[in-house]
Amino acid sequence: MTRSEDQINVLVVDDEKHIRRLLEKELSTPRRRITTAGGAQAALSAVRKTRFDVIILDIMLPDGNGIELMARFQEEILAVQIILITGYADVDDAVLSMKAGACDYITKPFDLDRLEQVVETAFQRGRGYKRELLRHQGSQGSGSTETAGLPDQMIGHSKAMDEIRFLIRKAAPTNVPILITGESGTGKNVIARELHARSLRSNIPMLTKNCATLQEELMRSELFGYCKGAFTGAEASREGLLSMAHEGTLFLDEIGDLSVGVQASLLRVMENQTFRPVGDKNETRVNIRFIFATNRELKKAVAKGEFNQALFHRLNVFTINTLPLRKRKEEIPVLVEHFIGKLKPNCKVSKNAMTLLMGYDWPGNVRELHNVIERGIILSDNMVITERCLPLELLDTSSRDKEEAPLFASLKEVEKKHILLVMAHVGNNRSKAAELLGISRKTLYRKLADIPEYAQMDA
């Protein structure tokens, strides 16, 4: 059976049933399929049936050791990415797991948002390795990279988006560092991937790290690597991201959250293209193209002493600014169509629902819009997303742009909006809605008959 290029098969291996259920529920999306296994034998059986992209693997299993099991998985599946989890926040385990080839390491209890991000990063990394292998297998001596014919991954054709496309085309083939700024959820990661895909280094997978996910010393080890004996628990040398990204691209997301101490070390790398692994006396020379992203205003962070001024000037050579969705609302219909096409191609959005989508300010930007559409598809009837499929905050007229809203609404319109809010609040339970509204069920049915969505449903 074929699957789309963006579909992710994830295997969760953990002996605790509640963790398997939690991860299956929280990580599942229309493009991300989750399979679970309670032990080593069950996991091996699953691997023989399905080609997994990412495996989330507990180190301590009742019938095997996760680190040893990882080697079996890596033999079975090309470029599989393995994330090890454990209930013991132990440096020795972290060192051993990364040495054995895990792409990341997390401890219980873990942050679900971070785990989801780690899974996505692992998938992109594994897919890059597969593409590189196929490119080498299919190469006939030509090492050139054609980027002009690449499909455009950017969605929307507003003036702002066209400007970003222009900047990407100009900057991608160069080696200058790029700083992508903007609020969370505006698509900075998409821009970074587009820059890399159109760069002269696209044949090497782009490595990605979120600077907000690790404390200073772990982040230093992650970036620079370390030598055997550099600190307690460092039983073997480990290669860092800077070494792994040699001749390629390193994308550091949320650079504004990098600790001040590591900022100074990163500055030296950018100035000299050399670094020293932790505990090493020798310099290592690298050739890296850097891409950075942040949702912070770095100039203000510099003024407060929270960001290294010299580093700011080094990474601020070429800036791409992303606009929040509330300032480019003309793109909302195109984005909605794109998300529906990926999640449920035959689904539609009612006119009234689209009006609400256009009127909302979207503090979570494109990411929030994606989540709202995904929720709307789940709640839709007859493949139509209506007003009652949307979250309460979208139905609250106080969140709309005051300049676009009329000064006064008609009494009938106010009543309609209030009924919709109450119906959404009680999950469309008409008896409860009538009770809250202080009217009879008969009166409520009569009023609902004047609301198109409910009239169509009751017809």
N, C-alpha and C positions, 0 to 999 in steps of 0.2 A: 504493500500500500504506500503510495506517495504522500508526502506531506509538504506544506509550505516551508520556505527557507527560514521563516521567522518562528516556526513552531518549536517549542522547547520541550524535550522529554526529560523530566527530573525524577530521580530515584531517591527516596528518603529511607535510610537504613538506621533504625533506632529500636532498642528493645522496649522502650516505654511507649505503651499504646496511646496515651494521651498526647504525647509529643507528635507521634505519627499523625494522629487525627488533626491536631492543631496546625501542623505544617501543610497537610493536605488541603485543609480548609482555607488557610491564609495565603498560600502560594498559588493556588489554582486560579487560572484565568482561561479565557477561550484559546489563547495561544500557548499556554503553559500547562502541560499535562503532568500530573503528579502520580507516581506509583510508590507504594510503601512496602517495606519488608521489615520483619521483626528480628532478623538475625542474619548471620553470614550465609547459611545455606539457602535461605529464602532469597537473599540478594543475588547470589550467584545464579539461581534459577531464573530470576527476573532478567538478569543481564543476558542470558542466553536467548531470551525471547524478544527483547527490545533493545534498540540502539539508543542508549541514554546520552544526552549532551552534558548533563551535570548530575553528580551524585553527592548528596549530603549524607555523610557517613559518621556515625558515632564511633569513637575510638574503643570504648568498652562494650563488647557484645557478649551475650551468654555463650555463644558457640564459636568465638573467634576474636582475633585482634584486628581492629579497624585499619591500622597502619599496614599490617601484613595483607589484609584483604584488598587494600588499595592497589598493591602491585598486581594482583590478579585482574582487577578491573582495567588497569592500564594496558595489560596484555590483550584483553578481550576487545576493547573499544578504542578506535582511533581518536586521539586528541580529546578523550574524555576529561572533564574538569572536575576535580574532587575537592569538596569543602568538608574538612573534618570538624566535628563538634565533640565536646567533652564537658562533663560536669566539674572538672577540676581545672581551675585557672592556674595552670602550672607552666612555667617557662620551659621546663624540660620537654613537656609534651609538644609545646609550640615549635621548639627547635627541631625535634624529631620529625614532626609532621611536615614541616616545610622542607626539611632535608629529603624526605621521602617523595616529594613531588606534589604535595597538596597545593592547590592554587590559593587557598585561604584557610584560615583557622579561626573558629569562634568558640566561646565558652557559654555554658548554660548558667543562669537563664540568659537568653540572647534577645537582642532587639530585632523584632520581626521586620521593621522597615529596613534596617541595615542588612539583614539576611536576604531580603528580596533584592536589594541593590547588588549584593555580592553574587547572587545567582545570575542576574542579568549581565554583570561584568564578566563572570566566568563563561557564560554562553558566548558572548561576543569574542572573548579571547580564544575559545576552542574553535569557533567558526573561522577565525582568522588563520589559525594553524592549519585547518583543513584546506582552506583556499590556497595557502602558501604551498602545501604539499602537492595539491592538484596542479598548481601553476608550474612547479618544478617537474612534475611527471609529464606534463604536456608540452614543456618548452623544447623548442627545436634549435636552440642557439641564439634566439633573440631575447635580449633582456630588457627591451624598452617597455614602458608602461603607458598605455594609451588611456587618457582620462577624458578626452573631449566627448566621447560617446557614452559616458557613464549616465545611468538614470538619475534624475534629480530626486533626492530623498526629502527635500524641503517641501512643506505643504503651505499653500497660500501664495497669492500674487498681489499683495498690497504693496504700496510704495516702499514700506519698511522691509518687507521680505525680499523684494527685488534688489534693494540696496545691500542686504546681507549676501545674496547670491553673487553680486558684483564683487564684494570684498573677498568672498571665498575663492572665486576664480582668480583674482589677482594675487592673493596671499598663499594659496595652497602650494604652488610649485616652488616657493621660496623656502629658505631655512630660518626665517625670522621667527622669534617666539610670538605666539598669539595669545591675547588675553580676551576671553569672552565674558562679558558682564551682563547682569540682569537678574531679575527676581527669580526665585525658585519656581520651577515648572514652566519656564519660557522656552525650553528646547536647547539649552546650551550643550548638552551631550550630543544632540543630533548634529549641531553645527560642528562640533569637534570631530565626529565620525565623517562628516562630509569633507572637512578639511583634509583629513588623513586619506580618504578614498581618492582625492584628486591630487595628492602630493606625489613627489617623486620617490617616496618611501612606502608607497601603498602595498608593495610586495612583502613587507614585514609587518606582522600584526602590531597594532597600536596597543601599548600597555596603559592601563588606567588605574588610578588610585585616588580614593576620596580622602582628602587630608583631614577631614573632621572625624574619621572613624577610629583613629589610634592616638594614644598618649605619646608624649614627646619621644621617649626612649624607644618605644616600639616602632614609631614612625621613622626614626633615624635608622634603625636596623632594617626596616622594610625598604627604605630608599638606598642606603649605602651598603647594606650587607655587613657581614662581620667575619672575623677570623676565629678559628678555633682557640678557645681560652680567653676570648675578649672579655667575657663576664661569666658569672656563675650560670652554668647550664649550657654554655656554648661549647658543646662537645665536638662540634664539627663546623667547618667554615660554611657560610651560606652566601649565595649570590644575591645582591640587591637589585632593585628595579633599574637603577642607573646602569648597572652592568648589563642587565638583560635587554635594555632598550638601546644598546649601542647600535649605531647605523639606522635606527628606527625612530619612532615617535613615542614620547611619554606625555600622557594627558593627566595633569594633576587638577582634580576637581576640588572645589571649595578651598582654593589656595589661601583665602583670607583667614582660614581657621588653623593654618599651619603654625606651630609654636615658634616663638621669636628665635629660640636657639637653633632650630632646624632651618629657619629662614636664612640665617647668616651662612650656614653650611651650603645651602642651595645656591646662594649668591656666588660663592666661590666656584661652584660647578659651572654656572652660566658664564662667569668671567673667564675662566681658564680651561673649561672643558676637561677638567680633571677632578678626581675625588679620591678619598681614602676610605676604604671599608673600616668599620669600627675595630680597633685593635691592630690595624695594619700601619706600618711605617712607610710603605711605598705608595706613590700616587698611581692611579689608574686613569689612562686617557680614554675619553669617550667622544663619540660624535652623535649627538642627540638633537632631535627637533622637539622643542617644548610647546605644548598647548596648555593654557591655564583657564580656569573658569572660577567665577566667584559671584555670590549674591550680595556681597558686602561692598560698600563704597570705600575703596582702598585709600583714597586721598584722606578721608576722615580718619581711617584707622592709622594712617601715618601720622596725622596731627596729634592723635591720642597716644602715640608711642606704642601702638599695638601691631604695627607692621613696619618692617625694615624699609626705610626710604630708598636706599640704594637698590634693593631688590625690586621695589615698585618701579623704579625707572628702567631697570633691566627687562622686566617682563611686560612693560607697557609700551613696547615698540610699535605694535600693531593691535588695535583694539576693535572688537566687534561687539556692539551694544545690541542687546535684544530688548524689544519693547514688551511691556505687559499686555496681556490679551485685551484688557479694557481699553487700550489705546489703538487697537487694530481689530475692532469688532467685525469689520467687514469680512474677516477671514473665518468667522465662526461657522457659517453654513458649509464652507469647503472642508473645514476640520471635522465637522459633524459627519459629513458624507464620507470622509476618509476613515473615521473610526468605525462607522457602521459597516463600511465595506470590509474592514478587517475582522469585525466581531460577528456581524449578522447581516449579510449583504442584502437580504430582501426586506429588512426593516425600514420603516418610514418614521418621520417626525411630523406631528400635526402642526398646523399653522399657529395655533395658540401656544403650543410648547416651544416652537422656534422663536416666537415673540418674547417669551420669558427668557430663553437662552440668550437672545440678543440684548435684553435689558439688564442682565446681571453683570456685576463688576468683576467677577472671577478673580478673587484674591489668590487662588491657587493656580491661576493661569491655565495653560494648555493641559497640564496634568490633571487638574480638577475637572476640566471639561471632559476629558477621556473617562474619568471615573463616573461622572454623571451620566454619560451616554451608556456606559457599561451597566450601570444600575437601571437606567431607563429600559434597556433591552430586556433585562430580567423581569421587570414589572409590566412590560407591554402586553396588551391584549390584541389579538389579530394582527400582530407584527406592526403595531403603530404605537409610538411613544407619545403619550398625551400629557397634559398638565399634571395629572395625578400620578404620573410616573417619576416626577421630578422631586428633588429634596425640598423641604419646607423653606429653606432660605431663598430659593428661587421664586417661590410664590409670595414672599414677603415684599410688598411694593416699596418698603422703606430702603431696600438694598439697591433700588434702581437709580439710574442717573436722573437727578432731580430736574435737569434742564430738558430732558426728553419727555418727562411725565407731565401730563396736564395739571394745571393748578388745582382743579376740582374734578373728581370723578362723579358719575351719576350714582344715585342711590342704588339702582339696580346693579351696577357694576361693583360697588362696594359690597353689596349683599352676596353677589356671585363669588367674589374673591374670598369672602369670609367662609362661605359654605365649602369652597374647595380646600381651604386651610383646615377646617374641622374634619372634613372627610379624609384628608391625607393623614391627619393626626390619629384618627381612630382606625386606620387601615380599611376605610370604606365600609365600616360596620354602620349601617344606616340607623339601627336602633340607638346605638350610642351617640351617633351624630345628632339625631333628633332630640335626644335627651340633653346634650350639651347646648344645642341651639335654643332649647325651650319651646319647641314646636312639635306637633304631632307627626308621626311617620307619614301620614297621608299628605300633610302639607309639604314635608320634605320631598316626597316623591314628585309632587307637582312642581316644586321649584327645580329639582334636578332635571325634569323634562325640558326645561328651558336652557339647559347647559348642553351644548352639542355632544360632548364626549359621553356623557351619561345617557342622553337621549338615544344615541346610536347603540349603546350597549344594551339598553332596555328594549330596543325595538324588536 
